[in-house]
Amino acid sequence: MRRSLEYGLGISEDGKVVVGPVEIADSSLARAAGVDRRVVRQTIQQLLGDPTLKKIFTGLKPAGAFLAPIAKELGYSVVEIRADPSAVGILANAAKIIADEGISIRQAVAEDPELFPEPKLILVLEQPLSGDGLSKLLKIPSVKSVTTY
């Protein structure tokens, strides 16, 4: 179930695992999870049998392509910010610092602390942030570290 949320795997009304319009075979999921395909099928049936979980998993949609791993090939820069996940305003403050340098944010991904033990805010930028900008990011309250590549 955790991987389904992490990867945006939904369940269609007729019990098929889907990523957008693409169906994923039970056997493929079982192989990836290291379980028998019947375990996958049983899990799907249990999810569809619970009204709340059914609503979640039949409504789950993928968020789109994650650009950070290919940012360099696209001519972009990446900034990863680790901060207290309960802190408010990290994204807003970071966006202001970046905007003040006239740089556009192409993508912002905030990892969910329920899914990631050490969540990060990952920003894909049209160009690298200056050293001064990186220093300002480090001064945002609750920010623990900033990495750029």
Backbone hydrogen bonds, N-H to C=O, Kabsch-Sander energy under -0.5 kcal/mol:
donor,donor_aa,acceptor,acceptor_aa,energy
5,L,1,M,-1.8
6,E,2,R,-2.4
7,Y,3,R,-2.7
8,G,4,S,-0.9
9,L,4,S,-2.3
10,G,8,G,-0.6
10,G,18,V,-3.1
11,I,57,F,-2.6
12,S,16,K,-3.2
15,G,12,S,-2.3
17,V,24,I,-0.6
18,V,10,G,-2.6
19,V,22,V,-2.5
22,V,19,V,-2.0
24,I,17,V,-3.1
29,L,25,A,-1.9
30,A,26,D,-2.8
31,R,27,S,-2.3
32,A,28,S,-2.1
33,A,29,L,-2.1
34,G,30,A,-1.3
35,V,30,A,-2.4
39,V,36,D,-1.3
40,V,36,D,-1.2
41,R,37,R,-2.3
42,Q,38,R,-2.6
43,T,39,V,-2.4
44,I,40,V,-2.4
45,Q,41,R,-2.3
46,Q,42,Q,-2.3
47,L,43,T,-2.5
48,L,44,I,-2.5
49,G,45,Q,-1.4
50,D,46,Q,-0.8
50,D,47,L,-0.7
54,K,50,D,-3.1
55,K,51,P,-2.0
56,I,52,T,-2.0
57,F,53,L,-3.0
58,T,54,K,-2.5
59,G,55,K,-0.8
60,L,56,I,-0.7
67,L,65,A,-0.7
70,I,67,L,-1.4
71,A,67,L,-0.5
71,A,68,A,-1.2
74,L,70,I,-1.4
75,G,71,A,-0.5
75,G,72,K,-1.3
76,Y,71,A,-3.1
77,S,125,L,-2.5
79,V,123,L,-2.6
80,E,147,T,-3.3
81,I,121,L,-2.8
82,R,80,E,-0.5
82,R,145,S,-2.5
83,A,81,I,-0.5
83,A,119,P,-0.5
84,D,142,S,-1.8
87,A,84,D,-2.0
93,N,89,G,-2.6
94,A,90,I,-2.6
95,A,91,L,-2.9
96,K,92,A,-1.9
97,I,93,N,-2.1
98,I,94,A,-2.4
99,A,95,A,-2.8
100,D,96,K,-2.5
101,E,97,I,-0.7
101,E,98,I,-0.9
102,G,99,A,-2.2
103,I,98,I,-1.8
106,R,104,S,-0.7
106,R,124,V,-2.7
107,Q,124,V,-1.4
109,V,122,I,-2.7
111,E,109,V,-0.7
111,E,120,K,-2.8
115,L,112,D,-1.6
116,F,112,D,-2.4
121,L,81,I,-2.6
122,I,109,V,-3.3
122,I,120,K,-0.6
123,L,79,V,-3.0
123,L,121,L,-0.6
124,V,107,Q,-3.0
125,L,77,S,-3.6
125,L,123,L,-0.6
126,E,104,S,-2.3
134,L,130,S,-2.4
135,S,131,G,-2.2
136,K,132,D,-2.1
137,L,133,G,-2.1
138,L,134,L,-1.8
139,K,135,S,-0.8
139,K,136,K,-0.7
140,I,137,L,-1.5
143,V,140,I,-2.1
144,K,82,R,-3.3
145,S,82,R,-1.7
147,T,80,E,-2.6
149,Y,78,V,-2.1
